[in-house]
Amino acid sequence: MSILCPFPTSPAAPPPMEDDDLLSEILLRLPPQPSSLPRASAACKRWRCLVSDPAFTRRFRRHHHTRNPPPLLGFFSQDAAGITFNPTMEPPDRVSPSRFTVLLEARFHSKLLGCRHGLVLMFHQKLKQVMVWDPVTGDQRSIAVPHPLVFGTDKTPRGAVLRAAGDAHHFRVVLASCDRHDRQHTRAFACIYSSETGEWSDLISTLLPSEEYRTLSSMPAVLTGDSLYWTITGNWRAVLEFDLNRLSLAVIHLPMDKFANCNPWNIMVMPTEGGGLGLLFMSGLTAQLWKRNIDCDGVASWVLGRTVELDKLLSLNSKKEKLFLMITGFAESNNVVFLRSVVGLFMVQLDSLQFKKVSEIRAGYWYHPFESIYAAGI
């Protein structure tokens, strides 16, 4: 006598590694290093098909951009050889310089303005255009510069590019400059472009409180919270703030008793824990990390946080070499500062104080760290 089951039986679920959807979710959580997906693709043909799918690659980048700091792949620099990419990671994560080759026209005829969120911003003086380039995907966009009397003159404007976390389609570009308002005063100007609307904002300006002419440092802008910052050069020191939400400019003064004898290469704006405004100040071979505090009455003051003796950290013989260190770049997502001396170029992670000598003496002045998710070889 047979017993009939009153309910139809469903087919057995495939083992976890046989389910493509589940396997994709597992592979999505591989580390964001460049070698992760190429190594997975070598496991078998099925894995290779999954990770080489452009839709999966986009999901992989979006997943990690919203959760983890992207790897510091290297930096872009500009010298007699034009704009070039310089890798900093070790094999198998090291990205070949040829992978991120700037177009010939832009390489020799554009000024490098900055890198952020996997994008590179360049300014073409002759064409009066800025170009936004994604080295990983190869996508690029050329945008006519607004207000040519402000940003299209013989001087190169300062600029920054950024996009929201996980947004691979839209970006914003900010241009800033300083120019004479009249014979006694100077104004700072800024304008912001949205790729979503395809339009530039109205011109934003503020008066610099000095009778002497001032300009913005050529060091790339630093993003802290919802604002971009540039240092203002001259006999007195200040920081120009561009609030991305309010679309406003403000000048933040630096106390001369704390930051005397500053040069553009020994002071840099940087974020503090919690997204506050901080400064890295180099005094010889000593790094000072300052934080701006605002009390309950709205009065701001600068407080010294940490001091790091870099000659001891980097094992530099300061007496023999008569060294000094120059700030030449800052990777915001990884909190890594680039320091140059006559003995080479160093990267220092400011939280852990881990360091690495990137190269021997290098040409060029400012280095633009490139932080992005890149699946090498896929």
N, C-alpha and C positions, 0 to 999 in steps of 0.2 A: 504494500500500500504506500503510495507516494503522498508526500505532504506538499501542497502548493503554497508558495509564498504569496500573501495577499497584496503585496506592493511590488511594483516593478523595480528591479535593481538597476542602479546607475552604473555606467562604466567606471572602473577604478581611475582615480586621479593619477596623472603621470607623476613620476618621481620629481622632486623639486628641480633638479638640474636638467630635466627634460622639458620643463615649462619655460618657453621663451620669455613670457612676460615676467615671470619671477626671476629668471636668470638676468634679464636686463636690469631689474631693480637691484640685484646683488652687484653686478658690474658697475652700476651707476655710483656705487659707494666705494669704489677703488680710490686710493689717494690721488690727488690732482697733479702729481708729478708727471712730466712729459713721457716717461717710460712706462707708465701704468697700462695704458690701452695697447701699445705695441706688444708688451709682454703677454697681455691677455689674448691678443689676436693670434699669437704663436701657439696657443694651447691646442686648438683644433679649428677646422673649417667653420663649424657652426658658431663658435665664439668670434671668429674673424668677421663673419657676416654681420653679427650683431653690433660689434663695436665700430665697424667701418661704415655703418649706416649714418648718413648725415643727420638724420633726425635724432639718433642716439647721441651723436657728438654734441649737438646743440643742447640736448637735455643734460649731458655731463657737465658742460661749461656752466649752464644756468644753475644746476644743483650746487656746484662748488662755489660759484661766485656769491651765492646768498648765504653760505655757511662757514666758509673758511677763507683765510687770506690766500689769494692766489700766489703761486710760486714766483719768486724773483728770478726771472729767466736770464736777465742780463741788463744792459743799459745801452741807450743810443748816445752817441757823441758826434761832435762836428769839428772837423779840422780841415787841413789841406786836402784830405782824401774825400771830403764831403761828409754826408750823414751816413754813419755806419752802425751796425749792431755788434755789440761785444758780449758774448756769453759769459756767465759767471758760475753756472752750475757744473758739477762734475759728471762724467759719464756714469750711467747711461742716460742721465737726464740733460746732458749738455746739448744745447740747440746750436746747430751749425750757423755761423754768421750768414751764409748764403740763403738760409731759409727766410730771413727777413731783410731782403734787399730793397732799398728805396728806389723808386723809379728814377731813371737817369736825370730827367728834367728837374725833379724835386731834389735829388741828391746834391747837386752842385749849385742850384739857383734858389734854394729856399733856406730860411732860417728856422732852426728847430726851436719850438716854443715850449713843448712839454709833453709828458706821457702820463696817462691816468686811465684806470679801468680798462686796460687792454687796447687803448687808442693812442695814436701819435698825432700831435698837432704841429703843423709847419706853416710858415708865412712866406709867400712868394712876393718879393718886393716889386718886381717888374710888372707882374700881372695884377697886383693888388688883390690877392686872394689868400685865404687860408685853406689848407687841405687837411682833412681828417682821414686818417688811414688806420685800418685794422690789419696789422701784419699777419695775424693768424689766419683770417679768412681772405685777405687780399682786397676787401672792400675799401673804397675810398670815395670821398666827396669833396669837391672844390666849391668854395663859397666866396662870393664877392665881399670884400671888406666894406663895412658901412662907414659913413662920415669920413670921406677921404682926407679932409683937412685935418682930422684928428688922428686917424689910424693909418692913413695912406701916404704920409709924408716920407721924407728920407730916413727918419728914425724908425726902427723896428718896434712895433708895439709889443707889450707883454701879453701873454695869452695862456689860457688853460682850457682843457677839455675834460668832460666828465659825463657819466651816465648813471642812472639809478641801478641799484643792485638787481641783477637778473634780467635787465632790459637789454636785449641784444639788438634792438631795432632803432632806438632813439638816443640822442646825445644832446649835450649843450656845449657851446663854446663861449668863453668870456674873453674879451679883449680889454686891455687897460693901458693907459698912458698918462704922462704928465706933460703939460705944455704951458707956455706963458699965457696968463689971462690978460695982463696988461704989463706995464713996465715995472711994477712993484710986486706983482703977485703971480703965483702959479696955481693952476687947477689940475686936479686928477680927474680923469674921465674913464668911464667903463660902459660896456654895452654887452648884451648877452643874446646869443642865437639859440633857437630851439629847432631841432630837425623835425620835430613833430608838426610845427606850424610852418616851418620854412621861412621864418621871419626874424629880423633883429629887433630888439627892444629899442625904446627911445634912448637917447644919450643921457647918461647919468653922470653927474659931476659934483665935486666938492672942492672948496678952497683950501689950499695948504697954508697953514698959519706961519708964513715966513716971507720976508722980503727977498730972500736969496733964492735963486733958481734951484729946484730939486728935481730928481728923476727917480724912477723905480729901478731897483736892483734887477740885473739880468738873471739872477737866480730864479729858477722856476717857482711858480706859486705853490703854496702849501694849502691843502684842504683840511680844515679843522671844524668839525661839526657841520653847520650849514653855511660856512663862510670860507672864502678864499682870501689869502693874505700874501702881500708882497712887502718887503722892507723898502723904505725910502732912504736913498743915499744922500749924503751931504755932511755938513759940519754938525748938524744935530740929527738925532736918530728918531725914527718913527716907523710905524707899520700901517699900511693901507689895508683896510678891511672891506671886502665886497660881500654883503649879505645876499645870498642866493634866493632867500624867501622874500625879503622886503625889497630887493633890488635897490639897495642903497649903499653909499660909500661913507666910510668914517675913518678918521685918523686917530691912531692910538700912539701916544707919546711914550718913549722909553727914557727912563731916568739916566742922565748923563753920568751921575756919580757911580752907577753900577755898570754901565756899558761904555766907558770912556775908550777912546782910541779904536773905535770899531772900524773894520774894513768889510767890504761886501762878502769876503770869503771866511770871516770868522764869527758871523752871527746868522742864525737861521730860525725862522718861525717853525714850530712843531706842535703837534697835539699833545696834551697830557692825558692821564687816565681820566676817563669820564668825558672826554671830548673838549676839555678846556683849552685855553690858549697858553702855550709855553714857548720858551726860547732855548736854543742851544747856543751857548757862547763859548768860543775857543779863546783861551788866554794862554798863549805859548803852546805847551803840550798838555794842558789841563782843560777838560771839558766841564762846563758848568751848565746844569739843567735848571732853568728858572720856570716858575709858574706864576701866572697872573691871577691874583685873588681879588674878589669884589666883596666888601663887607655889607652889612645890613643897611648902611646908609648910602650904598652905591659908590663908595670911594674905592678906587682900584689901587693895588700895590703889587710890586714884584717881589717874590719870595724865592730864595735859593733852595732848591730841592736836593739834588745830588751833585757831587763833584767826583770826577773820574780822572785819575792820573794815567793818561794814555801812553806815556813813554814806558811805564811799567807794564801796562796791559799788552802793548804791541812789541815789547822787548826792544825798544829803540834806545840807542846810545846817544842821548841828547848832547852830552859834552863833546863827544868825538865828532858827531855829524853836524852840530849846531842846527838842529832841526826845528821846523815849525810845521804845523798841520793846517791845511785849508779845507773847509767844508765845500764839497763840489757836487753834492747830490743827496737826495733823501727819498727813500722808498716808503711811502705812507702806510701801506697795508701791512708791511713786515717790520716797520719801525727800525729801518736800517739806514745808517748815515754813511755816505762815502767821504773818505778823507784822503787827501793827497799830500805827499811830501816828496822830497828829492830822492827818497829810496823806493818809492812805489805808491800804488793806489790800494787803499784798505777799505773793507766793509766792516762796520761794527754794528751788531744788534744791540740796541740800547737797553733792552729789558734784561737779557741774559749776559750781555757784554761778551758774547762770543764774537770772534773776529776772523777775518780771512784776508790774506793778501791776494788781491785780484791780479795784479800785474806789476811789472817794473814801471819805470817812469813813462807816463803817457802824455801825448799832446792833447790839446783841447783845454777847455776851462770848466764848463759845467757838464755834468753827466746826468742823463735822464733815465732813471731806473724804469725798467719795463716789467710790470707784474701782470701775468695773464695765465689762463688755462690753455695749454697747448698739448695736443696729442701728437707727438713726434712720429712721423712715418705712417700715420693713418691717412 
